[in-house]
Structures are given as structure tokens and as C-alpha cells.
Amino acid sequence: MSQPGISGQDMVDYFASGCKSRQQWGIGTEHEKLPFDLDNLRPVPYEGERGIGALLAHLVDHEWQAVYEQDKIIALQHGDGASITLEPGGQLELSGAVLPDLHQTHDETGRHLRHVTTAAGELGIGFLGCGFQPRWSRQAIPWMPKVRYAIMRDYMPKVGKRGLDMMLRTATVQANLDFASEADMARKMRLACCIQPIVTALFAASPFYEDRPAGVLSMRAACWLDTDPVRTGIPACVFADDFGFANWVEYLLDIPMYFVIRDGHYIDCSGQSFRDFLTGRLPQLPGVYPTLEDWALHASTAFPDVRLKQFIEVRGADASSHAMITALPALFKGLLYDESSEQQLWQIVGDWQHDEVCQLRQDVVYQGLDAIFRYRRIGELAAQILELAKQGLQRLDCRNAAGHDESIYLQPLQDIVNNNKTRAQQWLDAWHQQWQHSTIPLFEYARHALEE
């Protein structure tokens, strides 16, 4: 007699079902932005005529449909698969549709930013394109009314010192990538994990903490260093020679649960084992076995820098401007969707070890492009990798109406490498000079950069 619920093979097949032919590969892009009151720069609550809830209601139209939880709008859904979701501290996230090229990605982001910033402006709300709230304390930021966040809020302090900061005060950009097979997935995951610290250095745009320099270039990345070591960071399993879907399943089974959903209600299972759930021994639901939907939910509560779902998510960049939002998927598409660039990247990073990459992940938080890896400055490696991405996009040769290929979207990263200054370093220079030791000018500067 077979055991009820799902099997180990079902859990493996969940990820394997993401395999697609190269002709079907697309790109998904997600980005968050930090809300603030245009009158006083303070964080924005959910409630009120000028709150986040009112903004979401203002955005509902024939294209964007409201999603409710306990009679409150907590997300918007678009017919093409895109969504606007609400992060714990009011950060608004666009989860873009899966698109065939970066020209469409850039246009999608631009339409969204115009849509949201126009509606928000009418309510006196602005958005900040940076990786960490630069001015206000954790206590000053209102929590959004999502049940899952209440469960996570109670659990986070048990496993790290910065988890609540991560939830309330950070904002990121991520790109979602397809894979053709298990072997292709494994290679892409390994490559993405290796270069993720370099990406963090390139995109560093959060050097402030409560109106002063934080002593780091990415305060967002610093928060992730002390959030929850079991479910964050660079998974060691990805560096195994035999890494595959089954290894990822075991990795997820080692991560404690947060919750399950039954009849539309969240049940707090924080700290419990999904393995117990598989055998009907979950204390909160004795005798109940998980469904594939439960497994997908649990998989979404792992937060490594590179995450496997039915696609690959790269998650280690600070939020920034419109141009930088597009630059992230451009970088990874050029490196991982072109065979020649992928092979050349493997020649550079294929022998990198897990412990080295984890150390580099810490070093770039403080040193950025000046961090050293195997006697080489990260800025030099970034320039080399950026050139591979450029060549890859040129070979893929996807052109817009003006005749430009997708390598044009790498230009902001090229500027950073050429000038040897990230956005974080530019802002620190301004804080010491033009801004007179205040982050107030950043709100105007980063707002305009987001709307470019």
C-alpha cells in the first residue's frame, strides 16, 4: 500500500517539470522599492487615505485585479502572469511576466514604474530605489497586514539578529532563468552561486544605516549575513559533483517549516520538520499529509542567494534605478543563455570551492569591488565577467526596433567598472561633501533615478 500524500519522487519531479527547450527560455525580473511620505520622508503605513492599502486600491483597473487577505488588498494580479505584491515593510514588488527578451523586460519595468509612481504621487507617496531604508529605524516602519509576515516576525529573532531588518528595511532586484535539463540546471546553479558575490559588489547601493554611513557598501547584503543561516546564503549542495534535483529536495527538507495553508488560513508550523509532515506527524496537523502545493510553499520559504524553483532565481542585488533593474537579467542572460559565454565562465569559476565563495560573500559587503579573491581584485573579475556577458548577448543578437542588441542594458554596469565606483560609493562621497552629512538628499536623488 502506498503512503498517502506526496513521495520523494513527486518532490523531485516538481523541480524537474521546469525543464524547457532552449526555444522556450524566457526571462523574469522582479524588483522592490521602498515607500516614503513625500511630505516628511517617513515610512508609509498600510492604513489611511494616503496609505499603501489606498495605493493598491488606486492601482486596480481593467488590467490589474486585486487579491485580498482578510478583506485587505495585499497584491494585484495581471492577466499576463505579472503581479504586484506587498513586502513586510510596505516595499512594493513587481514580479514581472516571463518575457522572451530584455527589450520587453525594460519596457515592462518602465511601464510599471510610470504606473506606480504616478498613482503614488497623487497620494503623496514616493519610492526609493536603493537596497536598504537609509534613514528610519526598524521601529519606525509599520508592518503590512499579511498573516505570513506575523508568523515570520515571531520566528526570525530566534535564528538571527537581522531577520526583521531584512523583512522591513531591504529591497532587492532578482532575475529568473530557465534551464533545459537537470545537468543544465546544476551547471547554471553552480555558476550563479559563484558569481553572486561579484553581483552583490556591482549592485551595492545601500551604504547608510539610520542616516549615517553603515560601514558597509550593501546594508541589504549585511542583513542577509545574520538572518537565518539554515535557509540563507550559498547552499553547499550546489557544489557537489553529483548535484541534481534530489540534492535540492534534501536541502529543503533540512530547512525548518514556517507555515501551511488550509482553507485559506495560515497555520503556524515554524520550526517544525517537513519530514515529519511527510509521515503524518506534524504536531499542528496530526495524521495529515502534505500536498504538492504544501511542498511548493515550503520551497518558497528557503532564501538562498540563488534559489531553485521550477526556474532559477538569482537574488543577491540591491534595488536601484530602472537601468540597473534591467542590467541584472542582462548580465545573467549573457552569461548563462549563450553556450560560449557559459563555457568561458566555467573556465574562470569551475574550480571555486564553497567555502571560498561564502567568504567572498562576506568580504564584498564591506569591500565591494576592492575585495580580493585568489589574489585578484573583484573589480577585475567583474570586468572580465561583464565582457563575457556582453559577447554572449551580442551573439544571441536579439534586436529592438532601433537595431540595438541586448548588450546595451549592460552599460550601467560597464560605467561602474570603468569608474571603479558603485552607487554606494558615489552616495558616500556625496554624503561627505554635497549632502552635508545627511541622507535627506538621497530620497530625491534615488527617487529620480528609479523613475529614469
SEKOL-727934 format. One line per 4 residues: for each residue z, y, x of C-alpha. Coordinates in nm, 2 decimals. Each point is the difference from the previous one (the first is absolute). Layout:
% SEKOL-727934
Z:Y:X  ...
END
This chain:
% SEKOL-727934
0.00:0.00:0.00  -0.09:0.34:0.14  0.25:0.27:0.04  -0.02:0.29:-0.25
-0.10:0.34:0.12  -0.22:0.06:0.30  -0.06:-0.21:0.30  -0.03:0.08:0.37
-0.38:-0.04:-0.03  0.00:0.25:-0.30  0.17:0.26:0.22  -0.25:-0.06:0.28
-0.30:0.01:-0.24  0.12:0.34:-0.13  -0.08:0.15:0.33  -0.31:-0.22:0.07
-0.15:0.13:-0.33  -0.05:0.33:0.18  -0.28:-0.14:0.22  -0.33:0.18:-0.06
-0.34:-0.01:0.15  -0.09:0.29:0.23  -0.23:0.14:-0.26  0.30:0.04:-0.24
0.23:0.18:0.25  0.12:0.34:-0.11  0.27:0.25:0.10  0.30:0.11:-0.20
0.20:0.31:0.10  0.35:0.11:-0.11  0.18:0.31:0.08  0.33:0.17:-0.10
0.10:0.37:-0.01  0.33:0.17:-0.02  0.06:0.23:-0.30  0.18:0.34:0.02
0.07:0.29:-0.22  -0.24:0.29:0.09  0.27:0.26:-0.08  0.28:-0.13:0.22
-0.15:-0.30:0.20  0.26:-0.23:-0.14  -0.07:-0.36:-0.11  -0.11:-0.06:-0.35
0.19:-0.20:-0.26  -0.16:-0.23:-0.25  0.14:0.17:-0.31  -0.08:0.35:-0.13
-0.30:0.21:-0.09  -0.09:0.03:0.36  0.10:-0.35:0.11  -0.19:-0.30:0.13
0.00:-0.16:-0.35  -0.16:0.31:-0.14  -0.26:-0.01:0.27  -0.09:-0.36:-0.07
-0.03:0.08:-0.37  -0.22:0.30:0.10  -0.23:-0.23:0.19  -0.07:-0.24:-0.29
-0.35:0.03:-0.12  -0.30:-0.21:-0.11  -0.02:-0.15:0.36  0.37:-0.04:0.08
0.23:-0.20:-0.24  0.38:0.02:0.01  0.22:-0.29:0.10  0.35:0.00:-0.14
0.33:-0.14:0.09  0.29:0.06:-0.23  -0.20:0.26:-0.19  -0.07:0.20:0.32
-0.34:0.04:0.17  0.04:-0.16:0.34  -0.37:-0.05:0.09  -0.36:0.07:-0.10
-0.28:-0.26:-0.01  -0.37:0.07:0.05  -0.28:-0.23:-0.14  -0.15:-0.05:0.35
0.33:-0.16:0.12  0.15:0.31:0.16  0.35:0.10:-0.09  0.24:0.29:0.05
0.35:-0.13:0.06  0.34:0.15:0.05  0.21:-0.06:0.31  0.39:0.02:0.00
0.02:0.37:0.10  -0.28:0.12:-0.22  -0.27:-0.06:0.26  -0.33:-0.04:-0.19
-0.22:-0.28:0.13  -0.37:-0.05:-0.06  -0.09:-0.37:0.03  -0.38:0.04:0.02
-0.26:-0.23:-0.14  -0.17:-0.26:0.23  -0.31:0.18:0.11  -0.30:-0.11:0.20
-0.01:0.29:0.25  0.21:0.28:0.15  -0.22:0.27:-0.15  0.12:-0.11:-0.34
0.36:-0.03:0.13  -0.01:0.36:0.13  -0.14:0.12:-0.33  0.25:-0.19:-0.20
0.29:0.15:0.20  -0.15:0.35:-0.04  -0.03:-0.04:-0.38  0.35:-0.12:-0.03
0.15:0.28:0.21  -0.18:0.26:-0.20  0.10:-0.16:-0.33  0.37:-0.04:0.10
0.05:0.33:0.19  -0.17:0.20:-0.28  0.22:-0.16:-0.27  0.31:0.02:0.22
-0.07:0.37:0.08  0.01:0.08:-0.37  0.36:-0.14:-0.01  0.10:0.18:0.32
0.00:-0.32:0.21  -0.16:-0.04:0.35  -0.06:-0.30:0.22  0.07:-0.04:0.36
-0.22:-0.21:0.23  0.24:-0.13:0.26  0.19:-0.31:0.07  0.36:0.11:-0.07
0.16:0.27:-0.21  0.06:0.26:0.27  0.27:0.21:-0.16  0.22:-0.16:-0.26
0.28:-0.25:0.03  -0.01:-0.34:-0.17  0.26:0.11:-0.25  -0.22:0.29:-0.11
-0.28:-0.23:-0.11  0.01:-0.13:-0.36  -0.06:-0.37:-0.07  -0.29:-0.09:-0.22
0.08:-0.21:-0.31  -0.14:-0.34:0.10  0.23:-0.30:-0.04  -0.13:-0.17:0.31
0.11:0.30:0.21  0.35:-0.02:-0.13  0.02:-0.36:0.12  -0.14:0.09:0.34
0.23:0.30:0.03  0.30:-0.22:-0.03  -0.13:-0.26:0.24  -0.15:0.22:0.28
0.33:0.12:0.15  0.11:-0.36:0.05  -0.28:-0.07:0.24  -0.08:0.32:0.18
0.10:0.37:0.05  -0.33:0.16:-0.08  -0.12:-0.19:-0.31  0.09:0.27:-0.24
-0.17:0.26:0.22  -0.31:-0.21:0.01  0.00:-0.02:-0.38  0.07:0.36:-0.08
-0.14:0.21:0.29  -0.30:-0.18:0.15  -0.37:0.01:-0.08  -0.28:-0.21:0.15
-0.37:-0.09:-0.01  -0.12:-0.36:0.00  -0.34:-0.17:0.00  -0.07:-0.34:-0.16
-0.25:-0.23:0.16  -0.18:-0.32:-0.10  -0.04:-0.33:0.19  -0.26:-0.28:-0.02
0.21:-0.31:0.08  0.34:-0.11:0.12  -0.11:0.03:0.36  -0.14:0.35:-0.06
0.32:0.10:-0.17  0.21:-0.13:0.29  -0.20:0.19:0.26  0.00:0.32:-0.20
0.37:-0.02:-0.06  0.06:-0.05:0.38  -0.22:0.29:0.10  0.14:0.23:-0.26
0.36:-0.08:0.10  -0.09:0.07:0.37  -0.15:0.34:-0.06  0.24:0.11:-0.27
0.23:0.18:0.24  -0.30:0.19:0.14  -0.09:0.10:-0.35  0.36:0.12:-0.06
-0.03:0.22:0.31  -0.34:0.15:-0.10  0.12:0.08:-0.35  0.34:0.13:0.09
0.07:0.29:-0.24  0.37:0.01:-0.07  0.20:0.15:0.29  0.27:0.18:-0.21
0.33:-0.10:-0.16  0.18:0.24:-0.23  -0.17:0.31:0.14  0.03:-0.09:0.37
-0.19:-0.21:0.25  0.10:-0.36:-0.05  -0.05:-0.10:0.36  -0.28:-0.23:-0.10
-0.37:0.05:-0.09  0.00:-0.22:-0.30  0.33:0.02:-0.20  -0.17:-0.23:-0.26
-0.05:-0.27:0.27  0.36:0.06:0.12  0.13:-0.09:-0.34  -0.19:-0.32:-0.01
0.17:-0.10:0.33  0.33:-0.02:-0.19  -0.08:-0.10:-0.36  0.01:-0.38:-0.03
-0.09:-0.20:0.31  -0.07:-0.32:-0.19  -0.28:0.15:-0.22  -0.14:0.28:0.22
-0.16:0.04:0.35  -0.25:-0.23:0.17  0.03:-0.36:-0.13  0.02:-0.24:0.29
-0.19:-0.27:-0.19  -0.32:0.20:0.03  0.00:-0.06:0.38  0.01:-0.38:-0.04
-0.32:-0.18:0.12  -0.01:-0.19:-0.32  0.08:0.29:-0.23  -0.14:-0.04:-0.35
0.08:0.03:-0.37  0.27:-0.26:0.02  0.19:0.19:0.27  0.00:0.31:-0.21
0.14:-0.19:-0.29  0.29:-0.12:0.22  0.05:0.36:0.13  0.03:0.12:-0.36
0.24:-0.29:-0.10  0.23:0.12:0.28  0.03:0.35:-0.16  0.27:0.04:-0.26
-0.10:0.09:-0.35  0.04:0.33:-0.18  -0.07:-0.08:-0.37  -0.20:-0.19:-0.25
-0.15:0.12:-0.33  0.06:-0.17:-0.33  -0.11:0.14:-0.34  -0.08:0.33:0.17
0.35:0.04:0.15  0.11:-0.01:0.36  0.27:-0.25:0.10  0.19:0.08:0.31
-0.04:-0.29:0.25  0.06:0.20:0.31  0.09:-0.22:0.30  -0.09:-0.32:-0.17
-0.24:-0.27:0.14  -0.34:-0.06:-0.15  0.04:-0.35:0.13  0.29:-0.05:-0.25
-0.22:0.15:-0.27  -0.27:-0.26:0.08  0.25:-0.28:-0.08  0.15:0.16:-0.31
0.32:0.10:0.17  -0.02:0.38:-0.01  0.35:0.11:-0.12  -0.14:0.27:-0.23
-0.25:-0.24:-0.17  0.14:-0.36:0.03  -0.25:-0.26:-0.09  -0.28:0.24:0.00
-0.30:-0.04:0.24  -0.22:0.27:0.14  -0.35:0.08:-0.12  -0.29:0.12:0.22
0.08:0.35:-0.13  0.35:-0.03:0.14  -0.14:-0.10:0.34  -0.24:0.30:0.00
0.29:0.23:-0.08  0.21:-0.15:0.28  -0.29:0.03:0.25  -0.02:0.37:-0.09
0.37:0.05:0.11  -0.07:-0.07:0.37  -0.07:0.32:0.18  -0.14:-0.08:0.35
-0.23:0.25:0.17  -0.29:-0.24:-0.07  0.03:-0.20:-0.33  -0.20:-0.28:-0.14
-0.07:-0.01:-0.37  -0.34:-0.11:-0.13  -0.12:0.25:0.25  0.15:0.16:0.31
0.21:0.32:-0.02  0.05:0.22:0.31  0.30:0.21:-0.07  0.11:0.19:0.31
-0.14:0.35:-0.03  0.17:0.33:-0.10  -0.14:0.18:-0.30  -0.21:0.30:0.10
-0.32:0.19:-0.10  -0.30:-0.10:-0.20  -0.19:-0.06:0.32  0.27:-0.21:0.15
0.03:-0.21:-0.32  -0.36:-0.10:0.04  0.03:-0.05:0.38  0.24:-0.29:-0.04
-0.24:-0.24:-0.19  -0.28:0.13:0.22  0.18:-0.11:0.31  0.08:-0.35:-0.13
-0.34:-0.05:-0.15  -0.18:0.09:0.32  0.23:-0.24:0.19  0.02:-0.30:-0.23
-0.31:0.00:-0.21  -0.25:0.02:0.29  -0.01:-0.33:0.19  -0.08:0.15:0.34
0.29:0.26:-0.02  0.24:-0.27:-0.12  -0.09:-0.22:0.30  0.04:0.28:0.24
0.33:0.09:-0.16  0.12:-0.36:0.05  -0.09:0.03:0.37  0.24:0.29:0.02
0.30:-0.12:-0.20  -0.05:-0.38:-0.04  0.27:-0.09:0.26  0.25:0.25:-0.13
0.33:-0.16:-0.09  0.22:0.05:-0.30  0.30:0.14:0.20  -0.22:0.25:0.18
-0.15:0.13:-0.32  0.34:0.03:-0.16  0.12:0.21:0.30  -0.30:0.22:-0.02
0.07:0.05:-0.37  0.33:0.15:0.10  -0.13:0.20:0.29  -0.28:0.19:-0.19
0.26:0.13:-0.25  0.14:0.21:0.28  -0.28:0.04:0.25  -0.32:-0.02:-0.21
-0.31:-0.01:0.20  0.20:0.04:0.32  0.16:-0.35:-0.04  -0.09:-0.25:0.27
-0.12:-0.35:-0.06  -0.08:-0.23:0.30  -0.02:0.30:0.23  -0.25:0.18:-0.23
0.07:0.31:-0.21  -0.05:-0.06:-0.37  -0.22:0.30:-0.02  -0.25:-0.17:0.23
0.01:-0.32:-0.21  -0.05:0.21:-0.32  -0.31:0.17:0.15  -0.14:-0.34:0.09
0.07:-0.15:-0.34  -0.13:0.31:-0.18  -0.33:-0.04:0.19  -0.03:-0.36:-0.11
0.06:0.10:-0.36  -0.27:0.27:0.03  -0.25:-0.24:0.13  0.09:-0.25:-0.27
-0.06:0.25:-0.28  -0.33:0.11:0.16  -0.12:-0.36:0.01  0.10:-0.05:-0.36
-0.21:0.30:-0.07  0.11:0.09:-0.35  -0.13:0.35:-0.06  0.07:0.27:-0.26
-0.25:0.23:-0.17  0.00:0.23:0.30  -0.09:-0.28:0.23  0.34:-0.03:0.18
0.14:-0.34:0.08  0.37:-0.07:-0.06  0.11:0.08:0.36  0.02:0.37:-0.11
0.34:-0.09:-0.15  0.15:-0.08:0.34  -0.04:0.36:0.11  0.37:0.11:-0.07
0.12:-0.29:0.22  -0.25:0.09:0.27  0.14:0.35:0.00  0.35:-0.13:0.04
-0.10:-0.22:0.30  -0.21:0.28:0.16  0.28:0.26:-0.04  0.27:-0.25:0.08
0.21:0.14:-0.29  0.09:-0.17:-0.33  0.07:0.20:-0.31  0.37:-0.05:0.08
-0.03:0.16:0.34  -0.20:0.29:-0.15  0.27:0.06:-0.26  0.27:-0.02:0.26
-0.18:0.26:0.21  -0.03:0.23:-0.31  0.37:-0.05:-0.08  0.11:0.12:0.34
-0.25:0.29:0.00  -0.16:0.14:-0.32  0.23:-0.15:-0.25  0.32:0.14:0.15
0.19:-0.33:-0.01  -0.06:-0.06:-0.37  -0.19:-0.27:-0.19  -0.08:0.24:-0.29
-0.35:0.08:0.13  -0.08:-0.37:0.01  0.01:-0.02:-0.38  -0.29:0.24:-0.02
-0.19:-0.14:0.30  0.03:-0.37:-0.10  -0.08:0.08:-0.36  -0.32:0.17:0.09
-0.09:-0.27:0.24  0.05:-0.26:-0.27  -0.24:0.19:-0.23  -0.28:0.05:0.26
END
